Amino acid sequence: MKSKTMQLLLALASVAVSSASISSAFTFAGGQKSNGGNPLSGTSWQLVKFQGPDERTFTPDDKSKYTIEFGSNGRVVARVDCNRASSTWKSTAKGELKFGSWSRTTAKCGAGSLHNQIVTEGAAVNNFVIKDGHLFLSGMAAGGYYELEPMPATKR
């Protein structure tokens, strides 16, 4: 009987240590932890670059025109140059990311815009990782990824 109690205590201690490790892995830029233990919840990001499936890299002329905000309520809003979009979102500790259907405005953006590229490729994003304070979104069938950095506090 004592051996079963000891095994149970060891198992509980192992779960507690694992949970603490997972929680600390989800610390993002500025040392803040996101709401609800989810690393994306309550965070706001702006685009640094997009690397397409052909390995060409695209950088925005103005990072603040390409943003995504993950609400702690399961809603996400994005700005893609001259358009806005919103949806629902969920993620797992394994780095899986799922969006609901998007509603968005459809204005025609000016020359040099990354709008069409992002809207075409971005719908297929289904993975994320936060590394060195940057958010990387990937999972498109053809390849490629987005690199985003935290939005400055004054722009949130």
URFENKA-V505172 format. One record per residue. RES is the residue in one small letter. PHI is phi in whole degrees, 0 to 359 (none if undefined). OMEGA is omega as a letter, one per 40 degrees, with the letter a starting at -180 (999 if undefined). Layout:
BEGIN
res=RES phi=PHI omega=OMEGA
res=RES phi=PHI omega=OMEGA
END
This chain:
BEGIN
res=m phi=none omega=a
res=k phi=297 omega=a
res=s phi=293 omega=i
res=k phi=292 omega=i
res=t phi=297 omega=i
res=m phi=297 omega=i
res=q phi=298 omega=i
res=l phi=297 omega=i
res=l phi=297 omega=i
res=l phi=295 omega=i
res=a phi=296 omega=i
res=l phi=296 omega=i
res=a phi=297 omega=i
res=s phi=297 omega=i
res=v phi=297 omega=i
res=a phi=298 omega=i
res=v phi=295 omega=i
res=s phi=299 omega=i
res=s phi=298 omega=i
res=a phi=296 omega=i
res=s phi=294 omega=i
res=i phi=296 omega=a
res=s phi=300 omega=a
res=s phi=289 omega=i
res=a phi=290 omega=a
res=f phi=263 omega=i
res=t phi=276 omega=a
res=f phi=245 omega=a
res=a phi=317 omega=i
res=g phi=84 omega=i
res=g phi=76 omega=a
res=q phi=279 omega=i
res=k phi=257 omega=a
res=s phi=284 omega=a
res=n phi=293 omega=i
res=g phi=67 omega=i
res=g phi=77 omega=i
res=n phi=266 omega=a
res=p phi=293 omega=a
res=l phi=262 omega=a
res=s phi=302 omega=i
res=g phi=78 omega=a
res=t phi=253 omega=i
res=s phi=228 omega=a
res=w phi=227 omega=i
res=q phi=232 omega=a
res=l phi=289 omega=i
res=v phi=264 omega=i
res=k phi=197 omega=i
res=f phi=234 omega=i
res=q phi=252 omega=a
res=g phi=284 omega=a
res=p phi=298 omega=i
res=d phi=271 omega=i
res=e phi=71 omega=i
res=r phi=287 omega=a
res=t phi=252 omega=i
res=f phi=241 omega=i
res=t phi=239 omega=a
res=p phi=286 omega=i
res=d phi=289 omega=i
res=d phi=215 omega=a
res=k phi=303 omega=a
res=s phi=290 omega=i
res=k phi=275 omega=a
res=y phi=229 omega=a
res=t phi=229 omega=i
res=i phi=216 omega=a
res=e phi=235 omega=i
res=f phi=265 omega=a
res=g phi=288 omega=i
res=s phi=285 omega=i
res=n phi=263 omega=i
res=g phi=86 omega=i
res=r phi=257 omega=i
res=v phi=228 omega=i
res=v phi=234 omega=a
res=a phi=223 omega=i
res=r phi=242 omega=i
res=v phi=236 omega=a
res=d phi=59 omega=a
res=c phi=270 omega=a
res=n phi=240 omega=i
res=r phi=240 omega=i
res=a phi=215 omega=i
res=s phi=212 omega=a
res=s phi=196 omega=i
res=t phi=250 omega=i
res=w phi=211 omega=i
res=k phi=215 omega=i
res=s phi=218 omega=i
res=t phi=239 omega=i
res=a phi=295 omega=i
res=k phi=278 omega=i
res=g phi=87 omega=i
res=e phi=275 omega=a
res=l phi=227 omega=i
res=k phi=233 omega=i
res=f phi=252 omega=i
res=g phi=278 omega=i
res=s phi=285 omega=a
res=w phi=268 omega=i
res=s phi=247 omega=a
res=r phi=208 omega=i
res=t phi=280 omega=a
res=t phi=230 omega=i
res=a phi=293 omega=i
res=k phi=274 omega=a
res=c phi=277 omega=a
res=g phi=288 omega=i
res=a phi=301 omega=i
res=g phi=85 omega=a
res=s phi=288 omega=i
res=l phi=266 omega=a
res=h phi=309 omega=a
res=n phi=298 omega=i
res=q phi=297 omega=a
res=i phi=291 omega=a
res=v phi=295 omega=i
res=t phi=293 omega=a
res=e phi=277 omega=a
res=g phi=296 omega=a
res=a phi=297 omega=a
res=a phi=266 omega=i
res=v phi=298 omega=i
res=n phi=216 omega=i
res=n phi=223 omega=i
res=f phi=215 omega=i
res=v phi=210 omega=i
res=i phi=252 omega=a
res=k phi=226 omega=i
res=d phi=51 omega=i
res=g phi=80 omega=i
res=h phi=250 omega=i
res=l phi=262 omega=i
res=f phi=245 omega=i
res=l phi=249 omega=a
res=s phi=209 omega=i
res=g phi=110 omega=i
res=m phi=295 omega=a
res=a phi=304 omega=a
res=a phi=277 omega=a
res=g phi=102 omega=a
res=g phi=97 omega=i
res=y phi=201 omega=i
res=y phi=250 omega=i
res=e phi=244 omega=a
res=l phi=234 omega=i
res=e phi=241 omega=i
res=p phi=301 omega=i
res=m phi=288 omega=i
res=p phi=301 omega=a
res=a phi=305 omega=a
res=t phi=288 omega=a
res=k phi=261 omega=a
res=r phi=279 omega=999
END
